[in-house]
């Protein structure tokens, strides 16, 4: 038998075809790895924000539209590279390096909104990030339970998610760089619905179509969905807090 981190095709094309004990090991490793990524992300962002390093970083890096574009490009390219590394069939070290890289990229991309939520007077001291994080975990848990309890394959969502993601990206680019409509509450709610769709799709994909030795890649896929939901959940909490002031 191949080592457990190798994409072992002796069980067929997916973990769903593997024996129950192999499936259980895969699921446990996937969600433990996801938990480790979430904890690392939380610890790093909290340390950077509380120390003031995040605010200094944001002030020095996010100084122009060119810098923001460069960061977005770096995030997209780096994210694709991290996913390719995590899917490596030959090296567990490379798989973990991909997950670590992706976690660091998420830390960097989150710093501006976290700095705003913690330092701007109307948000400071209200623990909006913590509230949004807890709400994200509750929704993620409920959606995960939905997939597991229903046994449904949500792969049919893929075309819609791709189209909606490109539409959202185009809307963001037009809004930020061409002075288009602002990304208001309506957009935030739509993005939360999109992130919920990704959680359903990714959870189903992991449980039904991944190979038994691919728990690191599976964790990265779920982590991407969680962080997307958290980002817009935090925007929602910030928007609601502003409307009450």
C-alpha positions as CSV (number, residue, x, y, z in Angstrom):
1,X,0.0,0.0,0.0
2,X,1.2,3.5,-0.8
3,X,2.1,5.8,2.1
4,X,-1.0,7.7,3.3
5,X,0.0,11.1,1.9
6,X,0.2,9.7,-1.7
7,X,-2.8,9.8,-3.9
8,X,-3.6,6.1,-3.6
9,X,-5.7,4.9,-6.5
10,X,-6.0,1.4,-5.2
11,X,-9.4,2.4,-3.7
12,X,-10.7,3.8,-7.0
13,X,-11.0,7.4,-8.1
14,X,-12.1,9.0,-4.8
15,X,-12.2,8.6,-1.1
16,X,-15.9,7.9,-1.3
17,X,-15.0,4.5,-2.8
18,X,-12.5,3.7,0.0
19,X,-13.2,1.5,3.0
20,X,-14.9,3.2,5.9
21,X,-11.8,3.3,8.1
22,X,-9.8,4.9,5.3
23,X,-12.5,7.5,4.8
24,X,-12.6,8.2,8.5
25,X,-8.9,8.8,8.6
26,X,-9.0,11.1,5.6
27,X,-11.9,13.2,7.0
28,X,-10.1,13.4,10.4
29,X,-6.8,14.5,8.9
30,X,-8.6,17.0,6.6
31,X,-10.4,18.8,9.3
32,X,-7.5,18.7,11.7
33,X,-5.4,20.3,9.0
34,X,-8.1,22.8,8.3
35,X,-8.2,23.6,12.0
36,X,-4.4,24.1,12.1
37,X,-4.6,26.5,9.2
38,X,-7.4,28.5,10.8
39,X,-5.5,28.7,14.1
40,X,-2.3,29.8,12.4
41,X,-4.2,32.4,10.4
42,X,-5.9,33.7,13.6
43,X,-2.7,33.7,15.7
44,X,-0.7,35.5,13.0
45,X,-3.3,38.2,12.2
46,X,-4.0,38.8,15.9
47,X,-0.3,39.2,16.7
48,X,0.3,41.5,13.8
49,X,-2.7,43.7,14.6
50,X,-2.1,43.9,18.3
51,X,1.6,44.7,17.9
52,X,0.9,47.6,15.5
53,X,2.9,45.9,12.7
54,X,-0.2,45.3,10.6
55,X,-1.0,49.0,10.6
56,X,2.5,49.9,9.6
57,X,2.5,47.3,6.9
58,X,-0.8,48.6,5.5
59,X,0.4,52.2,5.5
60,X,3.6,51.3,3.7
61,X,2.2,48.8,1.2
62,X,-1.3,50.0,0.4
63,X,-0.2,53.4,-0.8
64,X,-1.4,53.4,-4.4
65,X,-3.7,51.7,-6.8
66,X,-0.7,50.2,-8.4
67,X,0.4,48.6,-5.2
68,X,-3.1,47.2,-4.6
69,X,-3.2,45.7,-8.1
70,X,0.3,44.2,-7.6
71,X,-0.9,42.6,-4.3
72,X,-4.0,41.2,-6.0
73,X,-2.0,39.7,-8.8
74,X,0.5,38.3,-6.3
75,X,-2.4,36.8,-4.3
76,X,-3.9,35.2,-7.3
77,X,-0.7,33.8,-8.7
78,X,0.6,32.8,-5.3
79,X,-2.8,31.1,-4.5
80,X,-2.6,29.1,-7.7
81,X,1.0,28.0,-6.9
82,X,0.0,27.1,-3.4
83,X,-2.9,24.9,-4.6
84,X,-0.6,23.2,-7.1
85,X,2.0,22.5,-4.3
86,X,-0.7,21.2,-2.0
87,X,-1.8,18.7,-4.7
88,X,1.7,17.3,-5.1
89,X,1.6,13.6,-5.5
90,X,5.2,13.0,-4.6
91,X,6.1,15.1,-1.5
92,X,4.2,15.7,1.7
93,X,6.7,18.6,2.5
94,X,5.6,20.3,-0.7
95,X,2.0,19.8,0.2
96,X,2.4,21.4,3.6
97,X,4.5,24.2,2.1
98,X,1.6,25.0,-0.3
99,X,-0.8,25.2,2.7
100,X,1.6,27.4,4.6
101,X,2.1,29.7,1.6
102,X,-1.7,30.0,1.1
103,X,-2.2,30.8,4.8
104,X,0.4,33.6,4.7
105,X,-1.2,35.0,1.6
106,X,-4.5,35.1,3.3
107,X,-2.9,36.8,6.3
108,X,-1.5,39.6,4.1
109,X,-4.8,40.1,2.2
110,X,-6.8,40.3,5.4
111,X,-4.6,42.9,7.1
112,X,-6.3,46.1,5.7
113,X,-9.8,45.1,6.8
114,X,-8.6,43.8,10.2
115,X,-6.7,47.0,10.8
116,X,-9.8,49.0,10.0
117,X,-12.1,46.9,12.2
118,X,-9.7,47.3,15.1
119,X,-8.4,50.9,14.8
120,X,-11.1,53.0,13.3
121,X,-13.0,54.7,16.2
122,X,-16.5,53.6,15.2
123,X,-15.4,49.9,15.2
124,X,-12.6,49.9,17.8
125,X,-13.2,47.9,21.0
126,X,-16.3,46.1,19.6
127,X,-14.6,42.8,18.7
128,X,-16.2,42.7,15.3
129,X,-13.6,40.3,13.9
130,X,-14.3,37.9,16.8
131,X,-18.0,38.1,16.3
132,X,-17.7,37.6,12.5
133,X,-15.3,34.7,13.0
134,X,-17.7,32.9,15.4
135,X,-20.6,33.5,13.1
136,X,-18.5,32.2,10.1
137,X,-17.7,29.0,12.0
138,X,-21.4,28.4,12.9
139,X,-22.5,28.9,9.3
140,X,-19.7,26.7,8.0
141,X,-20.6,24.0,10.5
142,X,-24.3,24.2,9.5
143,X,-23.4,23.9,5.8
144,X,-21.0,21.1,6.4
145,X,-23.7,19.2,8.3
146,X,-26.1,19.8,5.4
147,X,-23.7,18.2,3.0
148,X,-23.0,15.2,5.3
149,X,-26.6,14.6,6.4
150,X,-28.1,14.9,2.9
151,X,-25.3,12.9,1.2
152,X,-26.0,15.1,-1.9
153,X,-23.3,15.8,-4.5
154,X,-23.1,19.6,-4.9
155,X,-20.8,19.5,-7.9
156,X,-23.7,20.9,-10.0
157,X,-22.9,24.3,-8.4
158,X,-19.5,24.5,-10.1
159,X,-20.6,26.4,-13.3
160,X,-22.7,28.9,-11.3
161,X,-19.8,29.5,-8.9
162,X,-17.3,30.1,-11.7
163,X,-19.5,32.5,-13.5
164,X,-20.5,34.3,-10.3
165,X,-16.9,34.6,-9.2
166,X,-15.7,36.2,-12.4
167,X,-18.7,38.5,-12.3
168,X,-17.8,39.5,-8.7
169,X,-14.2,40.0,-9.6
170,X,-15.1,42.2,-12.5
171,X,-17.4,44.3,-10.3
172,X,-14.7,44.7,-7.7
173,X,-12.2,45.8,-10.3
174,X,-14.6,48.3,-11.9
175,X,-15.6,49.7,-8.5
176,X,-12.1,50.1,-7.1
177,X,-10.1,51.2,-10.2
178,X,-12.7,52.8,-12.5
179,X,-14.9,54.6,-10.0
180,X,-17.9,52.3,-10.5
181,X,-20.7,51.6,-8.0
182,X,-19.6,51.1,-4.4
183,X,-19.3,47.7,-2.8
184,X,-22.2,48.2,-0.5
185,X,-24.4,46.0,1.7
186,X,-26.1,44.3,-1.2
187,X,-22.8,43.2,-2.7
188,X,-21.7,41.9,0.7
189,X,-24.8,39.8,1.1
190,X,-24.4,38.4,-2.5
191,X,-20.8,37.5,-1.7
192,X,-21.8,35.7,1.5
193,X,-24.3,33.7,-0.5
194,X,-21.5,32.9,-3.0
195,X,-19.2,31.8,-0.2
196,X,-21.9,29.6,1.2
197,X,-22.2,28.0,-2.2
198,X,-18.5,27.4,-2.2
199,X,-18.7,25.7,1.2
200,X,-21.4,23.4,-0.1
201,X,-19.5,22.6,-3.3
202,X,-16.0,22.3,-1.7
203,X,-17.2,20.1,1.2
204,X,-19.1,17.8,-1.2
205,X,-16.0,17.8,-3.5
206,X,-13.7,16.9,-0.7
207,X,-15.9,14.1,0.7
208,X,-16.8,12.5,-2.7
209,X,-14.0,13.2,-5.2
210,X,-10.7,13.6,-3.4
211,X,-8.2,10.8,-3.1
212,X,-7.5,9.3,0.4
213,X,-4.0,10.8,0.6
214,X,-5.0,14.4,-0.4
215,X,-6.0,15.7,3.0
216,X,-3.7,18.8,2.8
217,X,-5.1,19.9,-0.6
218,X,-8.6,19.2,0.7
219,X,-7.9,21.4,3.8
220,X,-6.6,24.2,1.6
221,X,-9.8,24.1,-0.5
222,X,-12.0,24.3,2.6
223,X,-9.8,27.0,4.1
224,X,-10.3,29.1,1.0
225,X,-14.0,28.9,1.4
226,X,-13.9,29.7,5.1
227,X,-11.7,32.8,4.6
228,X,-13.9,34.1,1.8
229,X,-17.0,33.8,4.1
230,X,-15.1,35.4,7.0
231,X,-14.1,38.3,4.9
232,X,-17.6,39.2,3.9
233,X,-19.0,38.3,7.2
234,X,-16.7,40.9,8.8
235,X,-17.8,43.4,6.1
236,X,-21.4,42.7,7.1
237,X,-20.8,43.2,10.8
238,X,-18.9,46.5,10.0
239,X,-21.7,47.7,7.8
240,X,-24.4,46.9,10.4
241,X,-22.3,48.6,13.1
242,X,-22.0,51.7,10.9
243,X,-25.7,51.9,10.3
244,X,-26.4,51.9,14.0
245,X,-24.1,54.8,14.7
